């Protein structure tokens, strides 16, 4: 069974683009603002927003081309103005991203796990490679050949990946309690997940965006629209892949100095300070109305 024509893998740009690249910034801007702007944006306005976060005109054009080829955007003129709208199916992908990015969920000590067991024939080795890549990309741990593990609340995302790759009939998912292992579960988790890499991603985010957790004074003026937009877009772009790669393991499976809680708190604090002014700035650029609710969707 192969993926139906036109159906795409469940995880696209969040793992395919390097944070800070023009392609990643385009994905962040489209996800964060375009849906609330009515799903369409003039080409000149999109280039202006990309320029505000440091992507030049040439890089912006290349990023838009890649966004179109990846099923994020499609060309569409309105009122005689060239522009872009969300491609069919892109909204569902972005909504999945919203749930992961803005609703970071840590596994409780008694919460269930999902084991993913699969056997993919050799003639489908390319799909097998993609499956491994995407399982790792949503935070699954690699237990053994053909066996992965993740928190049970990620089971639906695993199902989406299997279906999109045409491999649903090659896999079985088991929802279970904490697996019994030789030694401690923390020792097993350190083998199944690359915790050093995950910690490094949190530290990179903190190094770029944590100001020492010093909240601005209550009397301080909020950041201006252009400044808030540029900073919030960079924050969101740097953060966006982190909650995909980090599945939110329970505290007992993590080192005592795990940076995840500090990283999450920093993101939430910056979101509260910057997302509203950033959204208002985008509405002003694209000529939207003031009655659009400011939020920080992905």
BELTA-V901208 format. One record per pair of residues at least 12 apart in sequence whose C-alpha atoms are under 10 Angstrom apart, sorted by the first residue. I is the first residue (numbers start at 1). J is the second residue. D is the distance in whole Angstrom. If there is no record, write none. Layout:
# BELTA-V901208
I,J,D / I,J,D
This chain:
# BELTA-V901208
1,163,9 / 1,165,9 / 1,166,5 / 1,167,7 / 1,168,8 / 1,169,8 / 1,170,9 / 2,124,10 / 2,127,9 / 2,163,9 / 2,164,8 / 2,165,7 / 2,166,4 / 2,167,7 / 2,168,10 / 3,162,9 / 3,163,7 / 3,164,5 / 3,165,5 / 3,166,4 / 3,167,8 / 3,168,10 / 4,163,9 / 4,164,8 / 4,165,9 / 4,166,8 / 5,164,10 / 6,71,9 / 6,89,10 / 6,164,10 / 7,71,10 / 7,89,9 / 7,163,9 / 7,164,6 / 7,165,9 / 7,166,10 / 8,70,9 / 8,71,8 / 8,89,9 / 8,93,10 / 8,160,10 / 8,161,9 / 8,163,10 / 8,164,6 / 8,165,8 / 9,93,10 / 9,130,9 / 9,131,9 / 9,134,8 / 9,160,8 / 9,161,6 / 9,162,9 / 9,163,8 / 9,164,5 / 9,165,6 / 9,166,10 / 10,92,10 / 10,93,7 / 10,96,9 / 10,134,8 / 10,138,10 / 10,157,7 / 10,158,9 / 10,159,9 / 10,160,6 / 10,161,5 / 10,162,9 / 10,163,9 / 10,164,7 / 10,165,9 / 11,93,8 / 11,96,9 / 11,97,9 / 11,133,10 / 11,134,7 / 11,135,9 / 11,137,8 / 11,138,8 / 11,157,9 / 11,160,9 / 11,161,8 / 11,164,10 / 11,244,9 / 12,70,8 / 12,71,9 / 12,72,9 / 12,93,9 / 12,134,9 / 12,137,10 / 13,26,10 / 13,27,7 / 13,28,9 / 13,67,9 / 13,70,8 / 13,71,10 / 13,72,9 / 13,93,10 / 13,241,9 / 14,27,8 / 14,28,9 / 14,97,8 / 14,137,8 / 14,138,9 / 14,237,9 / 14,240,7 / 14,241,6 / 14,242,9 / 14,244,8 / 14,245,10 / 15,133,9 / 15,134,8 / 15,136,10 / 15,137,6 / 15,138,9 / 15,240,10 / 15,241,7 / 15,242,10 / 15,244,8 / 15,245,9 / 16,137,9 / 16,241,10 / 17,241,9 / 18,237,9 / 18,238,9 / 18,241,9 / 19,234,9 / 19,235,10 / 19,236,10 / 19,237,6 / 19,238,6 / 19,239,9 / 19,240,8 / 19,241,8 / 20,53,9 / 20,54,9 / 20,55,9 / 20,233,10 / 20,234,7 / 20,235,10 / 20,237,7 / 20,238,7 / 21,54,9 / 21,55,8 / 21,59,9 / 21,60,10 / 21,63,9 / 21,237,9 / 22,50,8 / 22,51,10 / 22,53,9 / 22,54,8 / 22,55,6 / 22,56,8 / 22,57,10 / 22,58,10 / 22,59,6 / 22,60,6 / 22,61,9 / 22,62,8 / 22,63,6 / 22,64,9 / 22,66,10 / 23,50,10 / 23,55,9 / 23,59,8 / 23,60,8 / 23,61,10 / 23,62,8 / 23,63,4 / 23,64,7 / 23,65,9 / 23,66,7 / 23,67,7 / 24,63,8 / 24,67,9 / 24,237,7 / 24,238,9 / 24,240,10 / 25,49,10 / 25,50,7 / 25,53,8 / 25,54,9 / 25,55,8 / 25,60,9 / 25,63,9 / 25,233,8 / 25,234,8 / 25,236,9 / 25,237,6 / 25,238,9 / 26,46,9 / 26,47,9 / 26,49,9 / 26,50,7 / 26,53,10 / 26,55,9 / 26,60,8 / 26,63,7 / 26,64,7 / 26,66,10 / 26,67,8 / 26,72,10 / 26,233,10 / 26,237,9 / 27,63,9 / 27,64,9 / 27,67,7 / 27,72,8 / 27,73,10 / 27,94,9 / 27,237,8 / 27,298,9 / 28,94,10 / 28,233,7 / 28,234,9 / 28,235,10 / 28,236,7 / 28,237,6 / 28,238,10 / 28,240,8 / 28,297,10 / 28,298,7 / 29,46,9 / 29,49,8 / 29,50,8 / 29,53,10 / 29,229,10 / 29,233,7 / 29,234,10 / 29,236,9 / 29,237,9 / 29,282,10 / 29,298,8 / 30,46,9 / 30,67,10 / 30,72,8 / 30,73,9 / 30,85,9 / 30,86,8 / 30,94,9 / 30,298,8 / 31,72,9 / 31,86,10 / 31,90,9 / 31,91,8 / 31,93,9 / 31,94,6 / 31,95,9 / 31,97,8 / 31,98,9 / 31,296,9 / 31,297,7 / 31,298,5 / 32,94,9 / 32,98,9 / 32,233,8 / 32,236,9 / 32,237,10 / 32,275,9 / 32,278,10 / 32,279,8 / 32,295,9 / 32,296,6 / 32,297,5 / 32,298,4 / 33,278,9 / 33,279,7 / 33,280,10 / 33,282,7 / 33,283,9 / 33,294,10 / 33,295,9 / 33,296,8 / 33,297,7 / 33,298,8 / 34,46,10 / 34,84,10 / 34,85,8 / 34,86,8 / 34,91,10 / 34,282,9 / 34,283,10 / 34,286,10 / 34,297,10 / 34,298,10 / 35,85,9 / 35,86,8 / 35,91,8 / 35,94,9 / 35,297,9 / 35,298,10 / 36,279,9 / 36,282,10 / 36,283,9 / 36,288,9 / 36,292,7 / 36,293,8 / 36,294,9 / 36,295,9 / 36,297,9 / 37,279,10 / 37,282,8 / 37,283,7 / 37,286,8 / 37,287,9 / 37,288,6 / 37,289,9 / 37,292,8 / 38,85,9 / 38,86,10 / 38,288,9 / 38,292,10 / 39,73,10 / 39,84,8 / 39,85,5 / 39,86,6 / 39,87,9 / 39,91,9 / 40,73,9 / 40,74,10 / 40,75,10 / 40,76,8 / 40,77,9 / 40,78,9 / 40,83,7 / 40,84,6 / 40,85,4 / 40,86,7 / 40,286,9 / 41,75,10 / 41,76,9 / 41,77,9 / 41,78,9 / 41,81,9 / 41,82,9 / 41,83,6 / 41,84,6 / 41,85,6 / 41,86,9 / 41,285,10 / 41,286,7 / 41,287,10 / 42,75,10 / 42,76,9 / 42,77,8 / 42,78,8 / 42,79,10 / 42,81,6 / 42,82,6 / 42,83,4 / 42,84,6 / 42,85,9 / 42,286,8 / 43,61,10 / 43,64,9 / 43,75,9 / 43,76,9 / 43,77,9 / 43,81,8 / 43,82,6 / 43,83,4 / 43,84,7 / 43,85,10 / 44,81,9 / 44,82,8 / 44,83,8 / 44,286,9 / 45,83,9 / 45,282,9 / 45,285,7 / 45,286,6 / 45,287,10 / 46,60,9 / 46,61,10 / 46,64,9 / 46,83,8 / 46,84,9 / 46,282,10 / 46,285,9 / 46,286,8 / 47,59,10 / 47,60,6 / 47,61,8 / 47,64,9 / 48,60,9 / 48,285,8 / 48,286,10 / 49,226,9 / 49,229,9 / 49,230,9 / 49,233,10 / 49,281,10 / 49,282,8 / 49,285,8 / 49,286,9 / 50,63,10 / 50,230,9 / 50,233,10 / 51,230,10 / 52,226,8 / 52,227,9 / 52,229,8 / 52,230,6 / 52,231,10 / 52,233,10 / 53,226,10 / 53,227,10 / 53,229,8 / 53,230,5 / 53,231,8 / 53,232,10 / 53,233,7 / 53,234,7 / 54,230,9 / 54,234,10 / 64,84,9 / 67,86,10 / 67,87,10 / 68,84,9 / 68,85,10 / 68,86,9 / 68,87,8 / 70,87,9 / 70,90,10 / 71,86,8 / 71,87,6 / 71,88,8 / 71,89,8 / 71,90,7 / 71,93,10 / 72,84,10 / 72,85,9 / 72,86,6 / 72,87,5 / 72,88,8 / 72,89,8 / 72,90,5 / 72,91,9 / 72,93,9 / 72,94,9 / 73,85,6 / 73,86,5 / 73,87,5 / 73,88,8 / 73,90,8 / 74,86,6 / 74,87,5 / 74,88,9 / 75,87,9 / 94,297,9 / 94,298,6 / 95,297,8 / 95,298,7 / 96,157,9 / 96,298,9 / 97,240,8 / 97,241,9 / 97,243,10 / 97,244,9 / 97,297,9 / 97,298,6 / 98,240,9 / 98,296,9 / 98,297,6 / 98,298,5 / 99,297,9 / 99,298,9 / 100,138,9 / 100,154,10 / 100,240,9 / 100,241,9 / 100,242,10 / 100,243,6 / 100,244,7 / 100,247,10 / 100,298,9 / 101,236,9 / 101,239,8 / 101,240,6 / 101,241,8 / 101,242,8 / 101,243,6 / 101,244,8 / 101,297,9 / 101,298,7 / 102,240,9 / 102,243,9 / 102,264,10 / 102,267,9 / 102,268,9 / 102,271,10 / 102,296,8 / 102,297,8 / 102,298,8 / 103,243,9 / 104,242,10 / 104,243,6 / 104,244,9 / 104,246,9 / 104,247,9 / 104,248,8 / 104,264,8 / 105,151,10 / 105,153,9 / 105,243,9 / 105,246,10 / 105,247,8 / 105,248,6 / 105,249,9 / 106,151,9 / 106,246,9 / 106,247,7 / 106,248,4 / 106,249,6 / 106,250,6 / 106,251,9 / 106,260,10 / 106,261,10 / 107,150,10 / 107,151,7 / 107,152,9 / 107,153,9 / 107,247,8 / 107,248,6 / 107,249,5 / 107,250,5 / 107,251,8 / 107,253,10 / 108,151,9 / 108,248,9 / 108,249,8 / 108,250,5 / 108,251,8 / 108,252,9 / 109,177,10 / 109,178,9 / 109,249,9 / 109,250,6 / 109,251,8 / 109,252,7 / 109,253,9 / 110,177,7 / 110,178,8 / 110,250,9 / 111,151,8 / 111,152,8 / 111,153,9 / 111,176,9 / 111,177,7 / 111,178,8 / 111,250,9 / 112,150,9 / 112,151,7 / 112,152,5 / 112,153,8 / 112,174,10 / 112,175,6 / 112,176,5 / 112,177,5 / 112,178,7 / 112,179,10 / 113,149,7 / 113,150,6 / 113,151,4 / 113,152,4 / 113,153,8 / 113,154,9 / 113,155,9 / 113,174,8 / 113,175,6 / 113,176,5 / 113,177,6 / 113,178,6 / 113,179,8 / 114,140,9 / 114,148,8 / 114,149,6 / 114,150,5 / 114,151,6 / 114,152,5 / 114,153,8 / 114,154,8 / 114,155,6 / 114,158,9 / 114,173,6 / 114,174,5 / 114,175,5 / 114,176,6 / 114,177,9 / 114,178,9 / 114,179,10 / 115,140,9 / 115,141,10 / 115,143,9 / 115,147,7 / 115,148,6 / 115,149,5 / 115,150,7 / 115,151,9 / 115,152,8 / 115,155,9 / 115,172,8 / 115,173,6 / 115,174,5 / 115,175,6 / 115,176,8 / 115,179,9 / 116,135,9 / 116,140,9 / 116,141,10 / 116,142,10 / 116,143,10 / 116,146,8 / 116,147,6 / 116,148,5 / 116,149,6 / 116,150,8 / 116,155,9 / 116,158,8 / 116,159,10 / 116,171,7 / 116,172,6 / 116,173,5 / 116,174,7 / 116,175,9 / 117,143,10 / 117,144,9 / 117,145,9 / 117,146,6 / 117,147,5 / 117,148,7 / 117,149,9 / 117,170,9 / 117,171,6 / 117,172,5 / 117,173,6 / 117,174,8 / 118,131,10 / 118,145,9 / 118,146,5 / 118,147,7 / 118,148,9 / 118,162,10 / 118,167,9 / 118,168,9 / 118,169,9 / 118,170,6 / 118,171,4 / 118,172,6 / 118,173,9 / 119,145,9 / 119,146,6 / 119,147,9 / 119,167,9 / 119,169,9 / 119,170,6 / 119,171,7 / 119,172,9 / 120,146,8 / 120,167,8 / 120,169,9 / 120,170,6 / 120,171,8 / 121,170,9 / 124,167,9 / 126,165,10 / 127,162,10 / 127,165,6 / 127,166,8 / 127,167,8 / 128,146,9 / 128,165,9 / 128,167,9 / 130,161,9 / 130,162,10 / 130,165,8 / 131,158,9 / 131,161,7 / 131,162,7 / 131,164,10 / 131,165,7 / 131,167,8 / 132,146,9 / 132,147,10 / 132,148,9 / 134,157,10 / 134,158,9 / 134,161,7 / 134,162,10 / 135,148,8 / 135,149,9 / 135,150,9 / 135,157,9 / 135,158,7 / 135,161,8 / 135,162,10 / 135,245,10 / 136,148,9 / 136,149,10 / 136,150,10 / 136,193,9 / 136,244,9 / 136,245,7 / 136,246,10 / 136,247,10 / 137,241,9 / 137,242,10 / 137,243,10 / 137,244,6 / 137,245,6 / 137,246,9 / 137,247,10 / 138,150,9 / 138,154,8 / 138,157,8 / 138,158,8 / 138,161,10 / 138,241,9 / 138,242,10 / 138,243,8 / 138,244,5 / 138,245,5 / 138,246,8 / 138,247,7 / 139,151,9 / 139,154,9 / 139,193,8 / 139,194,10 / 139,198,10 / 139,242,9 / 139,243,8 / 139,244,6 / 139,245,4 / 139,246,5 / 139,247,5 / 139,248,8 / 139,249,10 / 140,154,9 / 140,158,9 / 140,192,8 / 140,193,8 / 140,244,9 / 140,245,8 / 140,246,9 / 140,247,7 / 141,188,10 / 141,189,8 / 141,190,9 / 141,191,8 / 141,192,5 / 141,193,5 / 141,194,8 / 141,245,10 / 141,246,10 / 141,247,9 / 142,189,9 / 142,191,8 / 142,192,5 / 142,193,7 / 142,194,9 / 143,188,9 / 143,189,9 / 143,191,8 / 143,192,5 / 143,193,9 / 144,192,8 / 146,171,9 / 147,171,10 / 147,172,10 / 147,173,10 / 148,173,10 / 148,192,8 / 149,173,10 / 149,174,9 / 149,175,10 / 149,179,10 / 149,189,10 / 149,192,8 / 149,193,10 / 150,175,10 / 150,247,7 / 150,248,9 / 150,249,9 / 151,175,9 / 151,176,10 / 151,178,10 / 151,247,7 / 151,248,8 / 151,249,8 / 151,250,10 / 152,173,10 / 152,174,9 / 152,175,6 / 152,176,8 / 152,177,9 / 153,175,10 / 153,247,10 / 154,247,8 / 155,173,8 / 155,174,9 / 155,175,8 / 158,173,9 / 159,171,9 / 159,172,10 / 159,173,9 / 184,252,9 / 184,253,9 / 185,252,8 / 185,253,6 / 185,254,10 / 186,249,10 / 186,250,9 / 186,251,9 / 186,252,6 / 186,253,4 / 186,254,6 / 186,255,8 / 187,253,8 / 187,254,9 / 188,253,8 / 189,249,9 / 189,252,10 / 189,253,6 / 189,254,8 / 190,253,8 / 190,254,8 / 190,255,9 / 193,245,10 / 193,246,9 / 193,247,10 / 193,249,10 / 194,245,10 / 194,246,10 / 195,246,9 / 195,253,10 / 195,254,8 / 195,255,9 / 195,258,9 / 196,258,10 / 197,245,9 / 197,246,10 / 198,242,8 / 198,243,10 / 198,245,7 / 198,246,6 / 198,247,10 / 198,258,10 / 198,259,9 / 198,260,9 / 199,242,10 / 199,246,9 / 199,255,10 / 199,257,10 / 199,258,7 / 199,259,6 / 199,260,7 / 199,263,10 / 200,259,9 / 201,238,9 / 201,239,9 / 201,241,9 / 201,242,7 / 201,243,10 / 201,245,9 / 201,246,9 / 201,259,9 / 201,260,9 / 201,263,10 / 202,238,10 / 202,239,9 / 202,242,7 / 202,243,10 / 202,246,9 / 202,258,9 / 202,259,6 / 202,260,6 / 202,261,9 / 202,262,9 / 202,263,6 / 202,264,9 / 203,258,10 / 203,259,7 / 203,260,9 / 203,262,9 / 203,263,8 / 204,238,9 / 204,239,10 / 204,263,10 / 205,235,8 / 205,238,6 / 205,239,7 / 205,242,9 / 205,263,7 / 205,264,10 / 205,266,9 / 205,267,9 / 206,238,10 / 206,239,10 / 206,259,9 / 206,260,10 / 206,262,8 / 206,263,6 / 206,264,10 / 206,266,7 / 206,267,9 / 207,263,10 / 208,234,10 / 208,235,8 / 208,238,9 / 209,231,9 / 209,234,9 / 209,235,7 / 209,238,9 / 209,239,10 / 209,263,9 / 209,266,8 / 209,267,8 / 209,270,9 / 210,262,9 / 210,263,8 / 210,265,10 / 210,266,6 / 210,267,9 / 210,269,10 / 210,270,9 / 211,266,9 / 212,266,9 / 213,262,9 / 213,265,9 / 213,266,7 / 213,269,9 / 213,270,10 / 214,269,10 / 215,269,8 / 215,270,9 / 215,273,9 / 216,273,9 / 222,273,8 / 222,274,8 / 222,277,8 / 223,273,8 / 223,274,7 / 223,277,7 / 223,278,9 / 224,274,9 / 224,277,7 / 224,278,8 / 224,281,9 / 225,274,9 / 225,275,10 / 225,276,9 / 225,277,5 / 225,278,6 / 225,279,8 / 225,280,7 / 225,281,5 / 225,282,8 / 225,284,9 / 226,277,8 / 226,278,7 / 226,279,10 / 226,280,9 / 226,281,6 / 226,282,9 / 226,285,10 / 227,274,9 / 227,277,9 / 227,278,8 / 227,281,9 / 228,270,10 / 228,273,8 / 228,274,5 / 228,275,7 / 228,276,9 / 228,277,6 / 228,278,5 / 228,279,9 / 228,280,10 / 228,281,8 / 229,274,7 / 229,275,8 / 229,276,9 / 229,277,7 / 229,278,4 / 229,279,7 / 229,280,9 / 229,281,7 / 229,282,8 / 230,274,10 / 230,278,8 / 230,281,10 / 231,270,9 / 231,274,8 / 231,275,9 / 231,278,8 / 232,267,10 / 232,270,7 / 232,271,7 / 232,273,9 / 232,274,6 / 232,275,6 / 232,276,10 / 232,277,9 / 232,278,7 / 232,279,9 / 232,296,9 / 233,274,9 / 233,275,9 / 233,278,8 / 235,266,10 / 235,267,8 / 235,270,8 / 235,271,9 / 235,274,10 / 236,267,8 / 236,270,9 / 236,271,8 / 236,275,10 / 236,296,9 / 236,297,10 / 236,298,8 / 237,298,10 / 239,263,9 / 239,264,9 / 239,267,8 / 240,298,8 / 242,260,10 / 242,263,10 / 242,264,10 / 243,260,10 / 243,264,9 / 246,260,9 / 248,260,8 / 248,261,10 / 271,295,9 / 271,296,7 / 272,295,9 / 272,296,9 / 274,295,10 / 274,296,9 / 275,294,7 / 275,295,6 / 275,296,5 / 275,297,9 / 276,293,9 / 276,294,5 / 276,295,6 / 276,296,7 / 277,294,8 / 277,295,10 / 278,294,9 / 278,295,9 / 278,296,9 / 279,292,9 / 279,293,9 / 279,294,6 / 279,295,7 / 279,296,8 / 279,297,10 / 280,292,9 / 280,293,9 / 280,294,7 / 280,295,10
